[in-house]
Amino acid sequence: MSALRTFKVLELSESVAGEYCGKLLADFGAQVIKIEKPGVGSPTRRMGPFARLTPSPLMGEDASFDSRLNLERSGLFAYLNTNKHSATLDLSTAAGVATLAKLVDAVDVVIDDHPSGWLKSVGLDPATIETHRPSLVLCSITAFGQDPPPDRIHAEDLTVFHTSGWGYHTPSASNEKLPPLKGAGRFMVSYEAALDASLCVTAALYERMHSKLGRFIDISKQAVMASRVDYVLGQMVAGDMDVTTRRTAFDLGGPAGIFRCLDGYAYIWMSAPAHWEGLRKLLGNPEWMNAFPERWMELECTPERVAQCRHHLAEWLKTQEKEQASAAAQKLGVTLVAVNNASDLQSSPQFQHRQFFARVNHQVQGPAHYPTVPYKLSATPAKIESSAPLLGQHTDTSLSALQGQQP
């Protein structure tokens, strides 16, 4: 049994944030109907990586084959939309908006990630939704919430990343002559916001079981990312550190970094005497460490000492295999971890034990290993039952079924 199998979700999203939120709900069993624009579908269908495809009987052989085939090539869309149904609906027309109103009355949840103001344009005004549709859970994911300054309404993830303080934590943070970097991956901001959104939706549905009332959920990506910033920002908020925009305030110093190994890379983090003593044992008590004060990282962390420590770490790690070095270091309390690539993750004993990857056979792209959700529920685990849908694959069946039902 899936945890959310009794709930119906209408997904209006057209970017990673809303689609990942919908995926998390769908993989736990919710019935998710994804509304897409006729002929073109979600913009994520045109985002790579792309699969190399050959003609499929599912797509037909007419003159429009190539254009329709291209809409099914995106690996990103395939990942974000497992277990969903796709229905096309033109929301730029009065007829489309009227149909949407009927669909909204038949579902438990609506997910959207358009800029603030768009929901009102299709008849779902967040300011009045709790009065007009009291049982509906409406979740909106935007860059800065429902009332942003005009110049931030259409902000992208890169902007949100830096306005949340995370840019100061990239490797160039302490060097004010270099620009801050964008952070890990393409869509970290959207994924983090989607996770919060899915948790809020689930909590609202649980509350509705008792109150019979829905809720409007306003997810600000910037607020989500600010909540993830580590203790430097926390110290500023608590008054333990002066509030400043100086990038150097976020530089924790020390010899942390990524180093080359025999078979790849490893990352090390050190900030306390226990780390230093663990490193001493790991390296076999080398002579060069005796010239350092015991608490140098806390009290006497000079650029010269950091450079010397990094030099010796690099010399040692380049002779080691990353997994063996990480395992040995962690036994001694040293925060050293292997930097994994995609192949490493698939062969990871931990991920294999947790069955983190599932083999999914996409209707057009064929079979591939997909990541599942990063947590497990013992009684109601998430499961990928079906691959991402073709554009409009379920238009007739899904829309007619929803219009004849009430949640």
C-alpha positions as CSV (number, residue, x, y, z in Angstrom):
1,M,0.0,0.0,0.0
2,S,1.2,3.5,-0.9
3,A,1.1,6.3,1.7
4,L,-0.8,8.8,-0.5
5,R,-2.8,6.5,-2.7
6,T,-6.2,8.0,-1.9
7,F,-5.3,11.6,-2.9
8,K,-5.8,13.3,-6.3
9,V,-3.3,16.0,-7.3
10,L,-3.5,18.4,-10.2
11,E,-0.1,19.7,-11.3
12,L,0.0,22.9,-13.2
13,S,3.8,23.2,-12.9
14,E,6.2,24.0,-15.7
15,S,9.6,23.8,-14.0
16,V,11.7,21.6,-11.9
17,A,10.4,22.8,-8.5
18,G,6.7,21.9,-9.0
19,E,7.4,18.8,-11.1
20,Y,9.7,17.4,-8.4
21,C,7.1,18.2,-5.7
22,G,4.6,16.3,-7.8
23,K,7.0,13.4,-8.3
24,L,7.5,13.0,-4.6
25,L,3.8,12.8,-4.1
26,A,3.3,10.5,-7.1
27,D,6.0,8.1,-6.0
28,F,4.2,7.7,-2.7
29,G,1.0,6.7,-4.5
30,A,-0.9,10.0,-5.1
31,Q,-2.8,10.2,-8.4
32,V,-1.1,13.1,-10.2
33,I,-2.5,14.6,-13.3
34,K,0.0,16.9,-15.0
35,I,-1.6,19.6,-17.1
36,E,0.5,20.5,-20.2
37,K,0.2,22.9,-23.1
38,P,-1.1,21.3,-26.3
39,G,1.6,20.6,-28.8
40,V,4.6,21.7,-26.8
41,G,4.2,20.4,-23.3
42,S,6.2,21.4,-20.2
43,P,9.4,23.4,-20.8
44,T,11.3,20.6,-19.0
45,R,10.7,18.4,-22.0
46,R,13.2,20.6,-23.9
47,M,15.9,20.4,-21.2
48,G,18.7,17.9,-21.4
49,P,20.3,15.5,-21.0
50,F,18.6,14.0,-24.0
51,A,18.3,10.3,-25.0
52,R,19.3,9.1,-28.4
53,L,16.1,7.7,-29.9
54,T,15.0,5.7,-32.9
55,P,11.4,5.6,-34.3
56,S,9.0,3.8,-32.1
57,P,5.6,2.3,-33.0
58,L,4.2,4.3,-30.1
59,M,5.0,7.5,-31.9
60,G,3.8,6.6,-35.4
61,E,5.5,7.3,-38.7
62,D,3.7,10.5,-40.0
63,A,5.3,13.8,-40.9
64,S,5.1,15.1,-37.3
65,F,7.1,12.2,-35.9
66,D,10.4,14.2,-35.4
67,S,8.8,17.1,-33.5
68,R,6.8,14.8,-31.3
69,L,9.7,12.5,-30.7
70,N,11.9,15.4,-29.5
71,L,9.4,16.1,-26.8
72,E,10.0,12.6,-25.3
73,R,13.8,12.7,-25.3
74,S,14.5,14.6,-22.1
75,G,16.0,12.6,-19.3
76,L,15.2,15.4,-16.9
77,F,11.5,15.3,-17.7
78,A,11.6,11.5,-17.5
79,Y,13.0,11.6,-14.0
80,L,10.7,14.4,-12.7
81,N,7.5,12.9,-13.9
82,T,7.4,9.2,-13.0
83,N,4.1,7.8,-12.0
84,K,2.2,10.8,-13.4
85,H,-0.5,11.1,-16.1
86,S,-0.3,13.8,-18.8
87,A,-3.3,15.8,-20.0
88,T,-3.2,18.7,-22.4
89,L,-5.3,21.8,-21.7
90,D,-4.9,25.3,-23.2
91,L,-5.2,27.6,-20.2
92,S,-4.8,30.7,-22.4
93,T,-8.4,30.3,-23.5
94,A,-11.7,30.8,-21.6
95,A,-12.7,27.2,-22.4
96,G,-9.5,25.9,-20.9
97,V,-9.9,28.0,-17.7
98,A,-13.5,26.8,-17.4
99,T,-12.4,23.2,-17.7
100,L,-9.6,23.8,-15.1
101,A,-12.2,25.0,-12.6
102,K,-14.1,21.8,-12.9
103,L,-10.9,19.8,-12.5
104,V,-9.9,21.7,-9.4
105,D,-13.3,20.8,-7.8
106,A,-12.5,17.2,-8.3
107,V,-9.0,17.0,-6.7
108,D,-7.5,17.3,-3.2
109,V,-4.3,19.2,-4.2
110,V,-3.2,21.7,-6.8
111,I,0.6,22.3,-7.3
112,D,1.9,25.4,-9.2
113,D,5.3,27.0,-9.7
114,H,4.6,29.9,-12.0
115,P,5.5,33.4,-10.9
116,S,3.2,35.1,-8.4
117,G,0.1,36.5,-10.1
118,W,-0.3,33.6,-12.6
119,L,-2.7,31.6,-10.4
120,K,-5.1,34.5,-10.2
121,S,-5.1,34.7,-14.0
122,V,-6.5,31.1,-14.3
123,G,-9.1,31.6,-11.6
124,L,-7.2,30.4,-8.6
125,D,-6.7,33.5,-6.5
126,P,-4.6,32.6,-3.4
127,A,-6.3,35.5,-1.5
128,T,-9.7,33.9,-1.8
129,I,-9.1,30.2,-2.4
130,E,-9.8,29.3,1.2
131,T,-13.2,30.9,1.0
132,H,-14.2,29.7,-2.5
133,R,-12.7,26.2,-2.2
134,P,-12.3,25.5,1.5
135,S,-11.3,21.9,1.2
136,L,-8.5,22.4,-1.5
137,V,-4.8,22.3,-0.6
138,L,-3.2,24.8,-3.0
139,C,0.6,24.9,-3.1
140,S,2.4,27.7,-4.9
141,I,6.2,27.6,-5.3
142,T,7.7,30.9,-6.3
143,A,11.1,32.6,-6.1
144,F,10.2,35.1,-3.4
145,G,6.7,34.3,-2.3
146,Q,3.4,35.9,-3.3
147,D,4.3,39.5,-2.9
148,P,7.9,40.0,-4.2
149,P,9.3,43.3,-5.4
150,P,8.5,43.8,-9.1
151,D,12.1,43.1,-10.2
152,R,12.1,39.7,-8.4
153,I,8.9,38.2,-9.8
154,H,10.7,36.3,-12.5
155,A,13.9,35.5,-10.6
156,E,15.6,32.2,-11.5
157,D,17.4,29.7,-9.3
158,L,20.7,31.4,-9.7
159,T,19.4,34.7,-8.3
160,V,17.6,32.9,-5.4
161,F,20.8,31.0,-4.6
162,H,22.8,34.2,-4.1
163,T,20.1,36.2,-2.3
164,S,19.7,33.4,0.3
165,G,23.4,33.7,1.3
166,W,24.6,30.4,-0.3
167,G,26.9,32.1,-2.7
168,Y,29.1,33.0,0.2
169,H,29.7,29.3,0.9
170,T,31.1,28.5,-2.5
171,P,34.9,27.9,-2.9
172,S,35.4,31.5,-4.1
173,A,33.6,33.0,-1.1
174,S,36.6,34.4,0.8
175,N,38.3,35.9,-2.2
176,E,36.5,39.1,-3.0
177,K,38.4,39.4,-6.3
178,L,36.5,36.4,-7.7
179,P,32.8,36.2,-8.3
180,P,30.8,33.8,-6.1
181,L,30.0,30.5,-7.8
182,K,26.6,29.2,-8.6
183,G,26.6,26.2,-6.3
184,A,26.2,22.5,-6.9
185,G,24.1,21.2,-9.8
186,R,21.6,23.0,-12.0
187,F,18.5,23.0,-9.8
188,M,19.5,22.7,-6.2
189,V,17.2,25.6,-5.2
190,S,14.2,24.0,-7.0
191,Y,14.8,20.6,-5.5
192,E,15.1,22.0,-2.0
193,A,11.9,24.1,-2.4
194,A,10.1,21.1,-3.8
195,L,11.0,18.9,-0.9
196,D,9.6,21.5,1.6
197,A,6.5,21.9,-0.6
198,S,5.8,18.1,-0.7
199,L,6.2,17.9,3.1
200,C,3.8,20.9,3.6
201,V,1.3,19.3,1.2
202,T,1.4,16.0,3.1
203,A,1.0,17.8,6.4
204,A,-1.9,19.8,5.1
205,L,-3.6,16.6,3.8
206,Y,-3.1,15.0,7.2
207,E,-4.6,18.1,9.0
208,R,-7.6,18.0,6.5
209,M,-8.5,14.5,7.6
210,H,-9.4,16.1,11.0
211,S,-10.5,19.6,10.1
212,K,-12.0,19.0,6.7
213,L,-10.3,22.2,5.6
214,G,-7.7,22.8,3.0
215,R,-4.9,25.3,3.1
216,F,-3.0,27.7,0.8
217,I,0.8,26.9,1.0
218,D,3.1,29.7,-0.1
219,I,6.6,28.3,-0.7
220,S,9.4,30.9,-1.2
221,K,12.5,29.4,-2.7
222,Q,14.6,32.1,-1.1
223,A,13.2,31.5,2.3
224,V,13.7,27.7,1.9
225,M,17.4,28.2,1.0
226,A,18.0,30.8,3.7
227,S,16.7,28.1,6.2
228,R,19.4,25.8,4.9
229,V,22.3,28.1,5.5
230,D,24.6,26.8,8.2
231,Y,25.6,28.3,11.6
232,V,27.3,31.4,10.3
233,L,23.9,33.0,9.4
234,G,22.4,31.4,12.5
235,Q,25.0,33.2,14.7
236,M,24.2,36.5,13.0
237,V,20.5,36.0,13.6
238,A,21.1,35.0,17.3
239,G,23.3,38.0,17.9
240,D,26.5,36.0,18.4
241,M,28.2,37.5,15.3
242,D,28.0,40.9,13.7
243,V,25.5,41.0,10.8
244,T,27.5,41.7,7.7
245,T,27.5,41.1,4.0
246,R,31.3,40.6,4.0
247,R,32.0,37.4,2.2
248,T,35.0,36.7,4.4
249,A,32.6,36.3,7.4
250,F,31.4,33.1,5.8
251,D,34.9,31.7,5.3
252,L,35.5,29.2,8.1
253,G,39.1,28.9,7.2
254,G,41.1,25.7,7.7
255,P,42.5,23.3,5.2
256,A,39.2,21.9,3.9
257,G,39.0,21.1,0.2
258,I,38.8,18.6,-2.6
259,F,42.0,16.7,-3.3
260,R,43.1,14.3,-6.0
261,C,43.4,10.6,-5.2
262,L,44.7,7.6,-7.2
263,D,41.2,6.9,-8.6
264,G,39.4,10.2,-8.3
265,Y,38.9,12.8,-5.6
266,A,38.2,13.1,-1.9
267,Y,36.9,16.0,0.2
268,I,38.2,16.7,3.7
269,W,36.9,19.0,6.4
270,M,38.8,19.9,9.6
271,S,38.0,22.5,12.2
272,A,38.7,21.0,15.7
273,P,41.6,19.5,17.7
274,A,40.0,16.0,17.5
275,H,40.2,16.2,13.7
276,W,43.9,17.2,13.9
277,E,44.7,14.3,16.2
278,G,42.8,11.9,14.0
279,L,44.8,13.1,11.0
280,R,48.0,12.6,12.9
281,K,47.1,8.9,13.4
282,L,45.9,8.5,9.9
283,L,49.2,9.9,8.4
284,G,51.4,7.9,10.9
285,N,52.5,10.9,13.1
286,P,54.6,12.7,10.5
287,E,57.3,15.2,11.6
288,W,55.8,18.2,9.9
289,M,52.7,18.2,12.1
290,N,54.8,18.7,15.2
291,A,55.4,22.4,14.2
292,F,51.7,23.2,14.5
293,P,50.1,24.3,17.8
294,E,47.5,21.8,19.1
295,R,44.6,24.2,18.5
296,W,45.9,26.1,15.5
297,M,42.7,25.7,13.5
298,E,40.7,27.4,16.2
299,L,43.1,30.0,17.5
300,E,46.1,30.4,15.1
301,C,44.8,29.5,11.7
302,T,47.2,31.5,9.4
303,P,47.3,31.3,5.6
304,E,50.8,29.8,5.8
305,R,49.7,27.0,8.0
306,V,46.7,26.2,5.9
307,A,48.8,26.1,2.8
308,Q,51.4,23.8,4.4
309,C,48.7,21.5,5.7
310,R,47.0,21.3,2.3
311,H,50.3,20.6,0.6
312,H,51.0,17.6,2.8
313,L,47.4,16.3,2.6
314,A,47.6,16.5,-1.2
315,E,50.9,14.6,-1.3
316,W,49.4,11.8,0.9
317,L,46.0,11.6,-0.8
318,K,47.4,11.3,-4.3
319,T,48.9,8.0,-3.3
320,Q,45.6,6.7,-1.9
321,E,42.4,5.2,-3.3
322,K,39.5,7.4,-2.3
323,E,37.2,4.8,-0.7
324,Q,40.0,3.2,1.4
325,A,41.3,6.6,2.5
326,S,37.8,7.7,3.5
327,A,37.0,4.6,5.4
328,A,40.3,4.7,7.4
329,A,39.9,8.5,8.1
330,Q,36.3,8.1,9.3
331,K,37.3,5.4,11.8
332,L,39.6,8.0,13.4
333,G,37.0,10.8,13.4
334,V,38.4,12.6,10.4
335,T,35.7,14.0,8.1
336,L,37.1,12.7,4.8
337,V,34.7,11.4,2.1
338,A,35.1,10.2,-1.4
339,V,33.8,12.4,-4.2
340,N,31.5,10.1,-6.2
341,N,30.6,10.2,-9.8
342,A,27.4,8.6,-11.3
343,S,29.0,5.2,-11.7
344,D,30.2,5.2,-8.1
345,L,26.7,5.9,-6.8
346,Q,25.2,3.0,-8.7
347,S,27.8,0.6,-7.4
348,S,27.7,1.9,-3.8
349,P,27.0,-0.9,-1.4
350,Q,24.9,1.4,0.7
351,F,22.7,2.5,-2.2
352,Q,22.3,-1.1,-3.4
353,H,21.3,-2.2,0.1
354,R,18.7,0.6,0.3
355,Q,17.6,-0.1,-3.3
356,F,18.0,3.6,-4.0
357,F,18.0,3.0,-7.8
358,A,15.1,1.5,-9.7
359,R,15.2,0.2,-13.2
360,V,12.5,2.0,-15.2
361,N,11.5,1.2,-18.8
362,H,10.4,4.5,-20.4
363,Q,8.0,4.1,-23.3
364,V,10.2,5.8,-25.8
365,Q,13.7,6.2,-24.2
366,G,13.9,2.6,-23.0
367,P,15.3,1.2,-19.7
368,A,17.5,3.2,-17.3
369,H,18.3,3.3,-13.6
370,Y,16.4,6.1,-11.8
371,P,17.1,7.5,-8.4
372,T,14.2,7.0,-6.0
373,V,13.4,9.2,-3.0
374,P,16.1,9.7,-0.4
375,Y,14.2,8.3,2.6
376,K,12.2,5.2,3.3
377,L,8.9,4.5,4.9
378,S,8.8,0.9,6.1
379,A,5.0,0.2,5.8
380,T,4.3,2.4,2.8
381,P,7.5,2.8,0.7
382,A,7.8,4.9,-2.4
383,K,7.8,3.0,-5.6
384,I,8.1,3.9,-9.3
385,E,5.2,2.1,-10.9
386,S,5.3,3.8,-14.3
387,S,7.6,5.9,-16.4
388,A,6.9,9.5,-17.3
389,P,4.0,9.9,-19.6
390,L,4.0,10.9,-23.3
391,L,2.6,14.4,-24.0
392,G,-1.2,14.2,-23.7
393,Q,-1.2,10.5,-23.2
394,H,-4.0,10.5,-20.7
395,T,-6.0,13.6,-21.8
396,D,-9.3,11.9,-22.5
397,T,-9.2,9.3,-19.7
398,S,-7.9,11.6,-17.0
399,L,-10.0,14.7,-17.6
400,S,-13.2,12.9,-18.1
401,A,-12.6,10.8,-15.0
402,L,-11.8,13.8,-12.8
403,Q,-14.8,15.9,-14.0
404,G,-17.1,13.1,-12.9
405,Q,-15.6,12.8,-9.4
406,Q,-15.5,14.7,-6.1
407,P,-12.6,14.4,-3.6
